[in-house]
Structure formats: structure tokens, C-alpha cells
Amino acid sequence: MIPETFRVCYDRLWALLSSRKMKKKDLQSLTQLSSAVIAKLGKGMPVHLNTLLKICNVLHCSLDDIVDVSASMPERG
């Protein structure tokens, strides 16, 4: 069976920011992302790939340094 949904987890991003002694506000300032996008990240919601690439560019890292994506199987009813 093919997974229909994916879960994203940004714990790696928060750990990276913490190790660099940065806060979400610092990330927002460096990337010029809106507070709504930062809030989505904080809630573990999906964001555009361009957003993640912008973060990677600013932090000089790769996607797998900031996000973990896992497939989840649809629930059977």
C-alpha cells in the first residue's frame, strides 16, 4: 500500500538553531519569512519547499539537517 500522507518534523531545525544560540525571531529576520510561516514551522505543519531551501541557504545546511519527513499510512475505517 502506498502512503497517502506525510508527516514533517522540524525538531532538527530547532536543535540546529539552539546549537547556534538562535531563536525563531533570528531565523525570521535572516530569512525574511513571515511570522505565519514561522508559526507553521513551530506547529509542525508543512511549508513550501522554497521556504525550506531558503532556510538551508541562510543556515548553510542541507534539507536533512532541518526536517524529517516520514510516510504515514491512511487509517482504515
Phi and psi restraints in degrees (range 20) as a CNS / XPLOR table:
assign (resid 1 and name C) (resid 2 and name N)
       (resid 2 and name CA) (resid 2 and name C) 1.0 -90.2 20.0 2
assign (resid 2 and name N) (resid 2 and name CA)
       (resid 2 and name C) (resid 3 and name N) 1.0 130.8 20.0 2
assign (resid 2 and name C) (resid 3 and name N)
       (resid 3 and name CA) (resid 3 and name C) 1.0 -64.3 20.0 2
assign (resid 3 and name N) (resid 3 and name CA)
       (resid 3 and name C) (resid 4 and name N) 1.0 140.9 20.0 2
assign (resid 3 and name C) (resid 4 and name N)
       (resid 4 and name CA) (resid 4 and name C) 1.0 -97.8 20.0 2
assign (resid 4 and name N) (resid 4 and name CA)
       (resid 4 and name C) (resid 5 and name N) 1.0 -21.6 20.0 2
assign (resid 4 and name C) (resid 5 and name N)
       (resid 5 and name CA) (resid 5 and name C) 1.0 -131.3 20.0 2
assign (resid 5 and name N) (resid 5 and name CA)
       (resid 5 and name C) (resid 6 and name N) 1.0 160.7 20.0 2
assign (resid 5 and name C) (resid 6 and name N)
       (resid 6 and name CA) (resid 6 and name C) 1.0 -128.8 20.0 2
assign (resid 6 and name N) (resid 6 and name CA)
       (resid 6 and name C) (resid 7 and name N) 1.0 145.5 20.0 2
assign (resid 6 and name C) (resid 7 and name N)
       (resid 7 and name CA) (resid 7 and name C) 1.0 -107.8 20.0 2
assign (resid 7 and name N) (resid 7 and name CA)
       (resid 7 and name C) (resid 8 and name N) 1.0 138.0 20.0 2
assign (resid 7 and name C) (resid 8 and name N)
       (resid 8 and name CA) (resid 8 and name C) 1.0 -113.1 20.0 2
assign (resid 8 and name N) (resid 8 and name CA)
       (resid 8 and name C) (resid 9 and name N) 1.0 144.7 20.0 2
assign (resid 8 and name C) (resid 9 and name N)
       (resid 9 and name CA) (resid 9 and name C) 1.0 -134.9 20.0 2
assign (resid 9 and name N) (resid 9 and name CA)
       (resid 9 and name C) (resid 10 and name N) 1.0 125.9 20.0 2
assign (resid 9 and name C) (resid 10 and name N)
       (resid 10 and name CA) (resid 10 and name C) 1.0 -102.7 20.0 2
assign (resid 10 and name N) (resid 10 and name CA)
       (resid 10 and name C) (resid 11 and name N) 1.0 19.1 20.0 2
assign (resid 10 and name C) (resid 11 and name N)
       (resid 11 and name CA) (resid 11 and name C) 1.0 -56.5 20.0 2
assign (resid 11 and name N) (resid 11 and name CA)
       (resid 11 and name C) (resid 12 and name N) 1.0 -34.7 20.0 2
assign (resid 11 and name C) (resid 12 and name N)
       (resid 12 and name CA) (resid 12 and name C) 1.0 -64.7 20.0 2
assign (resid 12 and name N) (resid 12 and name CA)
       (resid 12 and name C) (resid 13 and name N) 1.0 -37.1 20.0 2
assign (resid 12 and name C) (resid 13 and name N)
       (resid 13 and name CA) (resid 13 and name C) 1.0 -63.8 20.0 2
assign (resid 13 and name N) (resid 13 and name CA)
       (resid 13 and name C) (resid 14 and name N) 1.0 -47.3 20.0 2
assign (resid 13 and name C) (resid 14 and name N)
       (resid 14 and name CA) (resid 14 and name C) 1.0 -65.1 20.0 2
assign (resid 14 and name N) (resid 14 and name CA)
       (resid 14 and name C) (resid 15 and name N) 1.0 -36.8 20.0 2
assign (resid 14 and name C) (resid 15 and name N)
       (resid 15 and name CA) (resid 15 and name C) 1.0 -66.4 20.0 2
assign (resid 15 and name N) (resid 15 and name CA)
       (resid 15 and name C) (resid 16 and name N) 1.0 -39.9 20.0 2
assign (resid 15 and name C) (resid 16 and name N)
       (resid 16 and name CA) (resid 16 and name C) 1.0 -64.2 20.0 2
assign (resid 16 and name N) (resid 16 and name CA)
       (resid 16 and name C) (resid 17 and name N) 1.0 -45.2 20.0 2
assign (resid 16 and name C) (resid 17 and name N)
       (resid 17 and name CA) (resid 17 and name C) 1.0 -61.2 20.0 2
assign (resid 17 and name N) (resid 17 and name CA)
       (resid 17 and name C) (resid 18 and name N) 1.0 -43.6 20.0 2
assign (resid 17 and name C) (resid 18 and name N)
       (resid 18 and name CA) (resid 18 and name C) 1.0 -61.5 20.0 2
assign (resid 18 and name N) (resid 18 and name CA)
       (resid 18 and name C) (resid 19 and name N) 1.0 -42.7 20.0 2
assign (resid 18 and name C) (resid 19 and name N)
       (resid 19 and name CA) (resid 19 and name C) 1.0 -65.8 20.0 2
assign (resid 19 and name N) (resid 19 and name CA)
       (resid 19 and name C) (resid 20 and name N) 1.0 -23.6 20.0 2
assign (resid 19 and name C) (resid 20 and name N)
       (resid 20 and name CA) (resid 20 and name C) 1.0 -98.6 20.0 2
assign (resid 20 and name N) (resid 20 and name CA)
       (resid 20 and name C) (resid 21 and name N) 1.0 8.6 20.0 2
assign (resid 20 and name C) (resid 21 and name N)
       (resid 21 and name CA) (resid 21 and name C) 1.0 55.3 20.0 2
assign (resid 21 and name N) (resid 21 and name CA)
       (resid 21 and name C) (resid 22 and name N) 1.0 43.3 20.0 2
assign (resid 21 and name C) (resid 22 and name N)
       (resid 22 and name CA) (resid 22 and name C) 1.0 -112.7 20.0 2
assign (resid 22 and name N) (resid 22 and name CA)
       (resid 22 and name C) (resid 23 and name N) 1.0 154.6 20.0 2
assign (resid 22 and name C) (resid 23 and name N)
       (resid 23 and name CA) (resid 23 and name C) 1.0 -113.3 20.0 2
assign (resid 23 and name N) (resid 23 and name CA)
       (resid 23 and name C) (resid 24 and name N) 1.0 169.9 20.0 2
assign (resid 23 and name C) (resid 24 and name N)
       (resid 24 and name CA) (resid 24 and name C) 1.0 -58.3 20.0 2
assign (resid 24 and name N) (resid 24 and name CA)
       (resid 24 and name C) (resid 25 and name N) 1.0 -37.2 20.0 2
assign (resid 24 and name C) (resid 25 and name N)
       (resid 25 and name CA) (resid 25 and name C) 1.0 -62.3 20.0 2
assign (resid 25 and name N) (resid 25 and name CA)
       (resid 25 and name C) (resid 26 and name N) 1.0 -37.7 20.0 2
assign (resid 25 and name C) (resid 26 and name N)
       (resid 26 and name CA) (resid 26 and name C) 1.0 -63.6 20.0 2
assign (resid 26 and name N) (resid 26 and name CA)
       (resid 26 and name C) (resid 27 and name N) 1.0 -43.7 20.0 2
assign (resid 26 and name C) (resid 27 and name N)
       (resid 27 and name CA) (resid 27 and name C) 1.0 -61.3 20.0 2
assign (resid 27 and name N) (resid 27 and name CA)
       (resid 27 and name C) (resid 28 and name N) 1.0 -44.5 20.0 2
assign (resid 27 and name C) (resid 28 and name N)
       (resid 28 and name CA) (resid 28 and name C) 1.0 -60.7 20.0 2
assign (resid 28 and name N) (resid 28 and name CA)
       (resid 28 and name C) (resid 29 and name N) 1.0 -43.1 20.0 2
assign (resid 28 and name C) (resid 29 and name N)
       (resid 29 and name CA) (resid 29 and name C) 1.0 -65.3 20.0 2
assign (resid 29 and name N) (resid 29 and name CA)
       (resid 29 and name C) (resid 30 and name N) 1.0 -44.9 20.0 2
assign (resid 29 and name C) (resid 30 and name N)
       (resid 30 and name CA) (resid 30 and name C) 1.0 -67.8 20.0 2
assign (resid 30 and name N) (resid 30 and name CA)
       (resid 30 and name C) (resid 31 and name N) 1.0 -35.2 20.0 2
assign (resid 30 and name C) (resid 31 and name N)
       (resid 31 and name CA) (resid 31 and name C) 1.0 -95.6 20.0 2
assign (resid 31 and name N) (resid 31 and name CA)
       (resid 31 and name C) (resid 32 and name N) 1.0 -13.5 20.0 2
assign (resid 31 and name C) (resid 32 and name N)
       (resid 32 and name CA) (resid 32 and name C) 1.0 60.8 20.0 2
assign (resid 32 and name N) (resid 32 and name CA)
       (resid 32 and name C) (resid 33 and name N) 1.0 30.8 20.0 2
assign (resid 32 and name C) (resid 33 and name N)
       (resid 33 and name CA) (resid 33 and name C) 1.0 -83.2 20.0 2
assign (resid 33 and name N) (resid 33 and name CA)
       (resid 33 and name C) (resid 34 and name N) 1.0 152.4 20.0 2
assign (resid 33 and name C) (resid 34 and name N)
       (resid 34 and name CA) (resid 34 and name C) 1.0 -72.6 20.0 2
assign (resid 34 and name N) (resid 34 and name CA)
       (resid 34 and name C) (resid 35 and name N) 1.0 160.7 20.0 2
assign (resid 34 and name C) (resid 35 and name N)
       (resid 35 and name CA) (resid 35 and name C) 1.0 -64.9 20.0 2
assign (resid 35 and name N) (resid 35 and name CA)
       (resid 35 and name C) (resid 36 and name N) 1.0 -28.9 20.0 2
assign (resid 35 and name C) (resid 36 and name N)
       (resid 36 and name CA) (resid 36 and name C) 1.0 -64.9 20.0 2
assign (resid 36 and name N) (resid 36 and name CA)
       (resid 36 and name C) (resid 37 and name N) 1.0 -39.8 20.0 2
assign (resid 36 and name C) (resid 37 and name N)
       (resid 37 and name CA) (resid 37 and name C) 1.0 -68.9 20.0 2
assign (resid 37 and name N) (resid 37 and name CA)
       (resid 37 and name C) (resid 38 and name N) 1.0 -42.4 20.0 2
assign (resid 37 and name C) (resid 38 and name N)
       (resid 38 and name CA) (resid 38 and name C) 1.0 -61.6 20.0 2
assign (resid 38 and name N) (resid 38 and name CA)
       (resid 38 and name C) (resid 39 and name N) 1.0 -38.5 20.0 2
assign (resid 38 and name C) (resid 39 and name N)
       (resid 39 and name CA) (resid 39 and name C) 1.0 -64.8 20.0 2
assign (resid 39 and name N) (resid 39 and name CA)
       (resid 39 and name C) (resid 40 and name N) 1.0 -40.9 20.0 2
assign (resid 39 and name C) (resid 40 and name N)
       (resid 40 and name CA) (resid 40 and name C) 1.0 -59.9 20.0 2
assign (resid 40 and name N) (resid 40 and name CA)
       (resid 40 and name C) (resid 41 and name N) 1.0 -44.3 20.0 2
assign (resid 40 and name C) (resid 41 and name N)
       (resid 41 and name CA) (resid 41 and name C) 1.0 -60.7 20.0 2
assign (resid 41 and name N) (resid 41 and name CA)
       (resid 41 and name C) (resid 42 and name N) 1.0 -43.3 20.0 2
assign (resid 41 and name C) (resid 42 and name N)
       (resid 42 and name CA) (resid 42 and name C) 1.0 -63.5 20.0 2
assign (resid 42 and name N) (resid 42 and name CA)
       (resid 42 and name C) (resid 43 and name N) 1.0 -28.5 20.0 2
assign (resid 42 and name C) (resid 43 and name N)
       (resid 43 and name CA) (resid 43 and name C) 1.0 -92.4 20.0 2
assign (resid 43 and name N) (resid 43 and name CA)
       (resid 43 and name C) (resid 44 and name N) 1.0 1.1 20.0 2
assign (resid 43 and name C) (resid 44 and name N)
       (resid 44 and name CA) (resid 44 and name C) 1.0 72.7 20.0 2
assign (resid 44 and name N) (resid 44 and name CA)
       (resid 44 and name C) (resid 45 and name N) 1.0 25.9 20.0 2
assign (resid 44 and name C) (resid 45 and name N)
       (resid 45 and name CA) (resid 45 and name C) 1.0 -89.8 20.0 2
assign (resid 45 and name N) (resid 45 and name CA)
       (resid 45 and name C) (resid 46 and name N) 1.0 153.9 20.0 2
assign (resid 45 and name C) (resid 46 and name N)
       (resid 46 and name CA) (resid 46 and name C) 1.0 -65.3 20.0 2
assign (resid 46 and name N) (resid 46 and name CA)
       (resid 46 and name C) (resid 47 and name N) 1.0 145.0 20.0 2
assign (resid 46 and name C) (resid 47 and name N)
       (resid 47 and name CA) (resid 47 and name C) 1.0 -130.7 20.0 2
assign (resid 47 and name N) (resid 47 and name CA)
       (resid 47 and name C) (resid 48 and name N) 1.0 167.7 20.0 2
assign (resid 47 and name C) (resid 48 and name N)
       (resid 48 and name CA) (resid 48 and name C) 1.0 -63.2 20.0 2
assign (resid 48 and name N) (resid 48 and name CA)
       (resid 48 and name C) (resid 49 and name N) 1.0 147.5 20.0 2
assign (resid 48 and name C) (resid 49 and name N)
       (resid 49 and name CA) (resid 49 and name C) 1.0 -58.9 20.0 2
assign (resid 49 and name N) (resid 49 and name CA)
       (resid 49 and name C) (resid 50 and name N) 1.0 -37.9 20.0 2
assign (resid 49 and name C) (resid 50 and name N)
       (resid 50 and name CA) (resid 50 and name C) 1.0 -58.6 20.0 2
assign (resid 50 and name N) (resid 50 and name CA)
       (resid 50 and name C) (resid 51 and name N) 1.0 -35.5 20.0 2
assign (resid 50 and name C) (resid 51 and name N)
       (resid 51 and name CA) (resid 51 and name C) 1.0 -64.1 20.0 2
assign (resid 51 and name N) (resid 51 and name CA)
       (resid 51 and name C) (resid 52 and name N) 1.0 -46.7 20.0 2
assign (resid 51 and name C) (resid 52 and name N)
       (resid 52 and name CA) (resid 52 and name C) 1.0 -64.9 20.0 2
assign (resid 52 and name N) (resid 52 and name CA)
       (resid 52 and name C) (resid 53 and name N) 1.0 -38.8 20.0 2
assign (resid 52 and name C) (resid 53 and name N)
       (resid 53 and name CA) (resid 53 and name C) 1.0 -66.3 20.0 2
assign (resid 53 and name N) (resid 53 and name CA)
       (resid 53 and name C) (resid 54 and name N) 1.0 -36.0 20.0 2
assign (resid 53 and name C) (resid 54 and name N)
       (resid 54 and name CA) (resid 54 and name C) 1.0 -63.3 20.0 2
assign (resid 54 and name N) (resid 54 and name CA)
       (resid 54 and name C) (resid 55 and name N) 1.0 -42.6 20.0 2
assign (resid 54 and name C) (resid 55 and name N)
       (resid 55 and name CA) (resid 55 and name C) 1.0 -62.9 20.0 2
assign (resid 55 and name N) (resid 55 and name CA)
       (resid 55 and name C) (resid 56 and name N) 1.0 -45.2 20.0 2
assign (resid 55 and name C) (resid 56 and name N)
       (resid 56 and name CA) (resid 56 and name C) 1.0 -60.4 20.0 2
assign (resid 56 and name N) (resid 56 and name CA)
       (resid 56 and name C) (resid 57 and name N) 1.0 -41.1 20.0 2
assign (resid 56 and name C) (resid 57 and name N)
       (resid 57 and name CA) (resid 57 and name C) 1.0 -61.6 20.0 2
assign (resid 57 and name N) (resid 57 and name CA)
       (resid 57 and name C) (resid 58 and name N) 1.0 -44.6 20.0 2
assign (resid 57 and name C) (resid 58 and name N)
       (resid 58 and name CA) (resid 58 and name C) 1.0 -69.9 20.0 2
assign (resid 58 and name N) (resid 58 and name CA)
       (resid 58 and name C) (resid 59 and name N) 1.0 -38.4 20.0 2
assign (resid 58 and name C) (resid 59 and name N)
       (resid 59 and name CA) (resid 59 and name C) 1.0 -90.8 20.0 2
assign (resid 59 and name N) (resid 59 and name CA)
       (resid 59 and name C) (resid 60 and name N) 1.0 -2.6 20.0 2
assign (resid 59 and name C) (resid 60 and name N)
       (resid 60 and name CA) (resid 60 and name C) 1.0 55.1 20.0 2
assign (resid 60 and name N) (resid 60 and name CA)
       (resid 60 and name C) (resid 61 and name N) 1.0 56.4 20.0 2
assign (resid 60 and name C) (resid 61 and name N)
       (resid 61 and name CA) (resid 61 and name C) 1.0 -142.3 20.0 2
assign (resid 61 and name N) (resid 61 and name CA)
       (resid 61 and name C) (resid 62 and name N) 1.0 -178.9 20.0 2
assign (resid 61 and name C) (resid 62 and name N)
       (resid 62 and name CA) (resid 62 and name C) 1.0 -109.0 20.0 2
assign (resid 62 and name N) (resid 62 and name CA)
       (resid 62 and name C) (resid 63 and name N) 1.0 169.1 20.0 2
assign (resid 62 and name C) (resid 63 and name N)
       (resid 63 and name CA) (resid 63 and name C) 1.0 -57.0 20.0 2
assign (resid 63 and name N) (resid 63 and name CA)
       (resid 63 and name C) (resid 64 and name N) 1.0 -41.8 20.0 2
assign (resid 63 and name C) (resid 64 and name N)
       (resid 64 and name CA) (resid 64 and name C) 1.0 -71.4 20.0 2
assign (resid 64 and name N) (resid 64 and name CA)
       (resid 64 and name C) (resid 65 and name N) 1.0 -6.7 20.0 2
assign (resid 64 and name C) (resid 65 and name N)
       (resid 65 and name CA) (resid 65 and name C) 1.0 -81.5 20.0 2
assign (resid 65 and name N) (resid 65 and name CA)
       (resid 65 and name C) (resid 66 and name N) 1.0 -18.1 20.0 2
assign (resid 65 and name C) (resid 66 and name N)
       (resid 66 and name CA) (resid 66 and name C) 1.0 -122.4 20.0 2
assign (resid 66 and name N) (resid 66 and name CA)
       (resid 66 and name C) (resid 67 and name N) 1.0 -17.2 20.0 2
assign (resid 66 and name C) (resid 67 and name N)
       (resid 67 and name CA) (resid 67 and name C) 1.0 -141.5 20.0 2
assign (resid 67 and name N) (resid 67 and name CA)
       (resid 67 and name C) (resid 68 and name N) 1.0 144.1 20.0 2
assign (resid 67 and name C) (resid 68 and name N)
       (resid 68 and name CA) (resid 68 and name C) 1.0 -120.0 20.0 2
assign (resid 68 and name N) (resid 68 and name CA)
       (resid 68 and name C) (resid 69 and name N) 1.0 125.7 20.0 2
assign (resid 68 and name C) (resid 69 and name N)
       (resid 69 and name CA) (resid 69 and name C) 1.0 -115.1 20.0 2
assign (resid 69 and name N) (resid 69 and name CA)
       (resid 69 and name C) (resid 70 and name N) 1.0 129.6 20.0 2
assign (resid 69 and name C) (resid 70 and name N)
       (resid 70 and name CA) (resid 70 and name C) 1.0 -132.7 20.0 2
assign (resid 70 and name N) (resid 70 and name CA)
       (resid 70 and name C) (resid 71 and name N) 1.0 144.8 20.0 2
assign (resid 70 and name C) (resid 71 and name N)
       (resid 71 and name CA) (resid 71 and name C) 1.0 -81.1 20.0 2
assign (resid 71 and name N) (resid 71 and name CA)
       (resid 71 and name C) (resid 72 and name N) 1.0 144.5 20.0 2
assign (resid 71 and name C) (resid 72 and name N)
       (resid 72 and name CA) (resid 72 and name C) 1.0 -126.5 20.0 2
assign (resid 72 and name N) (resid 72 and name CA)
       (resid 72 and name C) (resid 73 and name N) 1.0 136.4 20.0 2
assign (resid 72 and name C) (resid 73 and name N)
       (resid 73 and name CA) (resid 73 and name C) 1.0 -77.1 20.0 2
assign (resid 73 and name N) (resid 73 and name CA)
       (resid 73 and name C) (resid 74 and name N) 1.0 144.8 20.0 2
assign (resid 73 and name C) (resid 74 and name N)
       (resid 74 and name CA) (resid 74 and name C) 1.0 -64.8 20.0 2
assign (resid 74 and name N) (resid 74 and name CA)
       (resid 74 and name C) (resid 75 and name N) 1.0 145.1 20.0 2
assign (resid 74 and name C) (resid 75 and name N)
       (resid 75 and name CA) (resid 75 and name C) 1.0 -75.7 20.0 2
assign (resid 75 and name N) (resid 75 and name CA)
       (resid 75 and name C) (resid 76 and name N) 1.0 141.2 20.0 2
assign (resid 75 and name C) (resid 76 and name N)
       (resid 76 and name CA) (resid 76 and name C) 1.0 -89.3 20.0 2
assign (resid 76 and name N) (resid 76 and name CA)
       (resid 76 and name C) (resid 77 and name N) 1.0 138.7 20.0 2
